[in-house]
Every structure is written in C-alpha cells, then in structure tokens.
Amino acid sequence: MSKIIAIRSPEEVSEKLDDLSLEIRRKKSSIIKSALEQYLDEYTDYQIALDRLKDKQDKIIISEDLKKEPGI
C-alpha cells in the first residue's frame, strides 16, 4: 500500500530534480522514493553506530584483530 506525501522544496532543488528526471528518464516520484529509502537506511546505520560508540559495554574491535579472526 502506498501513501501520498507532499513536500515543499526550494526552487533550485526542484529544478535539479526536473533535470535529473529528464536525464535518466525516470519519474520524479521514483527518484525521490529511492533517495528517501537510501537516506533512511544510512541514517539507521548511522544511529546504530552512534549507539554502539556510546555503549561502554560494547567491545571495540581494532582492524588487526579483524585480520587475525575471520568471521567476527
């Protein structure tokens, strides 16, 4: 199921989206959907990394240890 989301963007951003849409022959909604999905995935990874940095109980693994023990 899909939901409609309306946004306002600066004219410059809208123009860039128009240009990209024409260049790659994809609908603007498809470009926005892909960009939003990618952003949300990356933000989730970023938040997990921050949480792990703040967790004093989480073991820090240095690159030398990773080289010694494959599978970690």
C-alpha positions in Angstrom: 0.0 0.0 0.0 1.3 3.5 -0.8 0.7 6.8 0.8 1.0 10.2 -0.7 3.5 12.6 0.9 3.6 16.2 -0.2 6.7 18.3 0.4 7.9 21.8 -0.3 11.4 22.3 -1.6 13.5 25.2 -2.7 13.1 26.0 -6.4 16.8 25.1 -7.0 16.2 21.6 -5.7 13.1 21.2 -7.7 14.9 22.3 -10.9 17.7 19.8 -10.2 15.1 17.0 -9.8 13.5 18.0 -13.1 16.8 17.9 -14.9 17.8 14.6 -13.4 14.4 13.1 -14.2 14.8 14.1 -17.8 18.4 12.9 -18.0 17.8 9.4 -16.6 14.2 9.1 -17.9 12.7 8.2 -14.5 9.7 9.7 -12.8 10.5 12.3 -10.2 8.5 10.3 -7.6 10.7 7.3 -8.3 13.9 9.3 -7.8 12.5 10.8 -4.5 11.4 7.4 -3.3 14.9 5.9 -4.0 16.7 8.8 -2.4 14.4 8.7 0.7 14.9 4.9 1.1 18.7 5.3 0.8 18.7 8.1 3.3 16.6 6.2 5.9 18.8 3.1 5.6 22.0 5.2 6.0 20.5 7.1 8.9 19.6 3.8 10.6 23.2 2.6 10.2 24.5 5.9 11.5 22.3 5.7 14.6 23.3 2.2 15.3 27.0 3.2 15.1 26.4 6.2 17.4 24.6 3.9 19.9 27.5 1.5 19.8 30.0 4.2 20.4 28.1 5.4 23.4 27.8 1.9 24.9 30.7 1.4 27.3 29.9 -2.4 27.4 30.4 -2.8 23.6 33.8 -4.3 22.8 35.9 -2.2 20.4 37.5 -4.4 17.7 40.6 -3.0 16.0 41.5 -3.8 12.4 44.4 -6.0 13.5 42.0 -8.2 15.5 39.7 -8.5 12.5 42.6 -9.7 10.3 43.5 -12.4 12.9 40.0 -13.7 13.4 37.9 -14.1 10.3 34.2 -14.5 10.9 33.9 -11.8 13.6 
